[in-house]
Amino acid sequence: MKLRRAVTALLVLWAAFEIVRSVGRPDAVIFTGYTQVGEVVLQGGDPYGLPINTWPPFFLLIAAGLAVLARISLPGALLLWQVGSVAAIWGSCRLLARLADEEPPPFMAATLLVPVLMTARLFQEHLQHTQINLYLLLLVLLAFHLFRQRRDAWGGLALAAAASAKATPIAFLLYLLYKRAWRAAAWTVGFLVVLNVALPLALFGPARAAERWRTWRAVAAAETADPTPHYMNQSLLAALKRLLTTEGGARDPARYAIAAWPTSRVQVLFYGLAGLGAVGLALAFRRHPPGLADRTLVAELAVCLAALPLVSPLAWKAHYVTLLAAYWLVWPGLRGRGRLAWGAWWASFACLTLSAPALVGERVNDALESLNVITVGGLLVVGLALWAALRPLPPPPRASFATRSEP
């Protein structure tokens, strides 16, 4: 218990340090880019004229709200954003337990502390660069928690908000259709239309709203087709470009292409692999009941959340905070298992955490990232999560049953 208290205290102090550090250097964090985009929106300019802006049109409204707060106090707005990010970690841990029909344990419990420790380096990257991904993780988990409570409208709003702020969570709409959760899917589609069509039309007018959608699609397509991804891009697509094209590693410390394919062929391969992966998961999860009521839902969500940054065309280290759910799923079933499972567990830790610049230096870290070290770690965690998802979940504690049976 004393060790867990000490580790918890260190995590809290570490988070506080990153928050204070980010507030002290607002010009060096992404949050300031959000507010800059928001200022352009508030002034009626073209937000996609800024090189930093690659977000969907709905995010422009979020950025505008942040810009209003920044006008009052940029450090204050950044502090609120960062504290909210830390709260999102805590909220996500609690929602994972709720989705498994369990009462959320204390943060110092090993079932929560270990997954947080395994992803602590990713959280540090996220807080250091003031990203949005923790909010999206929380929204996705909240959406499915609400769906399970049959509050489909609120769940649809949460999932639509996540998918509108960043495109990749739209994959969970397809997941709802796969689970035959028709009402949840219908509410999600309805709110997607409201947030991405009705709201922009009302605020910007038809011409400007259509122009922003066209511009964003062009920006997104250019990112996907970029033949020379930066080594910090740890997506599966970027890894394939480095491996199979001569241009893929042009900006990387290490170059090791084994083929000279055109970028367009690598894109086709990537989408083919992503499609095969989706079909494979659908077949693997057929043994689970349809709908969203069964506890196996949380296992499937953990696998999908772990795979999400891999199938995104642009994935920085901070995007991999979604691995929290996978580590949470794997840890209880890992005890007493063989060397292969433990080997994959510690190999993923080595890839994701022991490659940090604070441990190996910037030059070695950059070389490791050009070798796709984070991508490899993510793939290992996906494999572990799939292994855990196909095993029976342990029964929830008796207290959980008692709590759920109360009127």
Residue pairs with C-beta under 8 A, 6 or more apart in sequence:
1 108
4 108
4 109
4 110
4 113
5 108
7 113
7 117
8 107
8 108
8 113
11 116
11 117
11 120
14 120
14 124
15 86
15 123
15 127
18 82
18 124
18 127
18 128
19 79
19 82
19 83
19 86
19 127
21 128
22 29
22 31
22 78
22 82
22 127
22 128
22 130
23 75
23 78
23 79
23 82
26 32
26 74
26 75
26 78
29 78
29 128
29 129
29 130
30 52
30 129
30 130
30 131
31 66
31 77
31 78
31 81
31 130
32 74
32 78
33 50
33 52
33 53
34 62
34 63
34 66
34 67
34 132
35 63
35 66
35 67
35 70
35 74
35 77
36 50
36 52
36 67
37 47
37 50
37 52
37 53
37 55
37 59
37 60
37 63
37 67
38 60
38 62
38 63
38 64
38 65
38 66
38 67
38 68
38 70
39 67
40 46
40 47
40 49
40 50
41 47
41 60
41 61
41 63
41 64
41 67
42 64
42 67
42 68
46 215
47 53
47 60
47 63
47 212
48 212
48 215
48 216
48 219
53 219
54 219
54 220
54 223
54 314
55 63
55 165
55 166
55 216
56 164
56 165
56 166
56 167
56 196
56 216
57 196
57 200
57 209
57 212
57 213
57 216
58 164
58 165
58 195
58 196
58 199
58 200
59 164
59 165
59 166
60 212
61 199
61 200
61 203
62 165
66 77
66 81
69 76
69 77
69 80
70 77
70 78
78 130
81 130
82 127
82 130
84 135
85 126
85 127
85 130
85 131
85 134
85 135
86 127
88 134
88 135
88 137
88 138
89 116
89 123
89 134
89 324
90 107
91 138
91 141
91 142
92 134
92 137
92 138
92 141
92 324
92 325
93 104
93 107
93 112
93 115
93 116
93 324
93 328
94 104
95 138
95 141
95 142
95 145
96 141
96 298
96 302
96 324
96 325
96 328
97 103
97 104
97 105
97 111
97 112
98 104
98 145
99 141
99 144
99 145
99 148
99 295
99 297
99 298
99 301
100 295
100 298
100 393
100 396
101 295
101 396
101 400
101 404
102 396
102 397
102 400
103 397
103 399
103 400
103 403
104 112
105 111
105 112
106 112
107 113
107 116
110 331
111 328
111 331
111 332
112 328
114 327
114 331
115 324
115 327
115 328
115 331
116 123
116 324
118 323
118 327
118 348
118 349
118 352
118 353
119 320
119 321
119 323
119 324
119 327
119 352
120 353
121 317
121 352
121 353
121 356
122 317
122 318
122 320
122 321
122 323
122 352
123 134
123 321
124 356
125 316
125 317
125 318
126 133
126 134
126 318
126 321
129 316
129 318
131 316
131 318
131 319
132 165
132 166
133 166
133 318
133 319
133 321
133 322
134 321
135 165
136 162
136 165
136 166
136 169
137 305
137 321
137 322
137 324
137 325
139 158
139 159
139 161
139 162
139 169
140 158
140 159
140 162
140 169
140 172
140 301
140 305
141 301
141 325
142 155
142 158
143 155
143 156
143 158
143 159
143 162
143 172
143 188
144 155
144 159
144 172
144 292
144 297
144 301
145 155
146 152
146 154
146 155
146 158
147 155
147 176
147 181
147 184
147 292
148 292
148 293
148 297
152 183
152 184
152 186
152 187
153 187
155 184
155 187
155 188
156 184
156 186
156 187
156 188
156 189
156 190
156 191
157 187
157 191
159 169
159 172
159 173
159 188
159 191
160 188
160 190
160 191
160 192
160 194
160 195
161 191
161 195
162 169
162 172
163 169
163 170
163 172
163 173
163 188
163 192
164 192
164 195
164 196
167 220
168 308
168 309
168 311
168 312
169 308
171 304
171 308
171 311
172 304
173 185
173 188
173 189
173 192
174 278
175 300
175 304
176 184
176 185
176 188
177 185
178 282
178 285
179 290
179 291
179 292
179 297
180 290
180 291
181 291
181 292
184 292
197 209
200 209
200 212
200 213
201 209
203 209
204 212
220 313
223 313
223 314
224 237
224 267
224 313
225 263
225 264
225 267
226 263
227 241
227 245
227 247
227 248
227 250
227 263
228 241
228 247
228 248
228 250
228 251
229 235
229 237
229 238
229 241
229 242
229 248
229 251
230 251
230 252
231 249
231 251
231 252
231 253
231 366
231 369
231 370
232 316
232 317
232 369
233 314
233 315
233 316
234 309
234 315
234 316
234 317
234 319
234 320
234 369
234 372
234 373
234 374
234 375
234 378
235 309
235 310
235 311
235 312
235 313
235 314
235 315
235 375
236 270
236 273
236 274
236 310
236 311
236 375
237 266
237 267
237 270
237 313
238 248
238 313
238 314
238 315
238 372
238 375
239 372
239 375
240 248
240 266
240 269
240 270
241 247
241 248
241 263
241 266
242 248
242 249
242 252
242 255
242 256
242 257
242 370
242 372
243 256
243 257
243 258
243 259
244 257
244 258
244 259
244 261
244 265
244 266
244 269
245 257
245 259
245 260
245 261
245 262
245 263
245 266
246 257
246 260
247 263
248 257
248 263
248 266
249 255
249 256
249 257
249 370
252 366
252 369
252 370
253 363
253 366
253 367
253 370
254 367
254 370
254 371
255 370
256 371
274 311
277 307
277 311
281 300
281 303
281 304
281 307
281 386
284 386
284 389
284 390
285 296
285 300
285 389
287 390
288 294
288 296
288 297
288 300
289 296
295 393
295 396
296 389
296 393
298 325
298 329
298 393
299 329
299 385
299 388
299 389
299 393
300 389
301 325
302 325
302 326
302 328
302 329
302 385
302 388
302 389
303 326
303 329
303 382
303 385
303 386
303 389
305 322
305 323
305 325
305 326
306 322
306 323
306 325
306 326
306 378
306 381
306 382
306 385
307 382
308 319
308 322
309 315
309 319
309 320
309 322
309 378
310 375
310 378
310 379
310 382
312 319
317 374
320 352
320 374
320 377
320 378
323 352
323 378
323 381
325 385
326 381
326 382
326 384
326 385
327 381
329 385
329 388
329 389
330 345
330 381
330 384
330 385
330 387
330 388
332 394
333 388
333 391
333 394
334 341
334 342
334 345
334 388
341 384
341 387
344 380
344 383
344 384
345 384
347 377
347 380
348 377
348 380
348 381
348 384
349 377
350 377
351 373
351 374
351 376
351 377
351 380
352 373
352 374
352 377
352 378
352 381
354 360
355 364
355 365
355 368
355 369
355 373
355 374
356 365
357 365
360 368
